Amino acid sequence: MIYEYEGKTEKEAIEKAAQELGLEKDQFDVEILESQKKALFKPGHVKIRVHTVDSQNHVQPEFDGKVPNATVRAQNPNLVANPLPQDEFEQKMVDFITGMIEKMGYEITVEVMFREDKKIGIKLTSASSSILIGRKGKNLDAMQLLANVYAGHLGKEDVRVILDSENYRIRREESLVRLAYTTADKVRSMRTSILLEPMNPFERRLIHTTLNDIPDIETKSEGDGLYKQVRVIFKGVR
């Protein structure tokens, strides 16, 4: 199910959503639709869209694809997983993903990358990794969605399955942070706005969050469907 909430800050909007839905904050996904920093005589404003698990569809199509980076893994050694499946669910997921990719005509090695509470990372190793990742990670996202649908069929609707290959998701996250700051500098110098490329919900949220604390910059999601665009707007110092 999808809901929308507003607040003066992202934290306030998320807390409002958690209270009204009766859920913990880690039980739903948040997509930032609009973020305006507090200014003189004008309160801050954040609008979010909340995605919760749909019991009929087993899994929502929009969710974060965040993978713990090297620093997080170093600080949390338990996240470094035994690459072999540890139970029946993990074995079925590995078998499903392996079979799916082999039917596509590619040789693949599938291993467990990390384990967290209600989240499991799966690493894909292949000589055809660039094809499996696809342009802007769209092939990887599509396979990840299918893996989550299958997890739902196995009765694990609350478990998120994250697929990664060649550390693409970490590299993409770093690239998007750089893009956010570079775009902010451009719109400030040009006194205008710039519409970024279509992105999935996690990528858009990363742009919004990265620029949220810059006083003269605001961001807004535009478009329909899974891959919306973020507009970075110069609003000046007020």
URJOBEL-V399550 format. One line per field, one symbol per residue. ss: DSSP state (~ for helix, > for strand, _ for the rest). Layout:
BEGIN
ss = ???
END
This chain:
BEGIN
ss = _>>>>>>__~~~~~~~~~~~~___~~~_>>>>>>>>__>__>__>>>>>>>__________________~~~~~~_~~~>_______~~~~~~~~~~~~~~~~_____>>>>>>>>__>>>>>>>___~~~~~_~~~~~~~~~~~~~~~~~~~______>>>>>___~~~~~~~~~~~~~~~~~~~~~~~__>>>___>_~~~~~~~~~~~_____>>>>>>_____>>>>>>>____
END
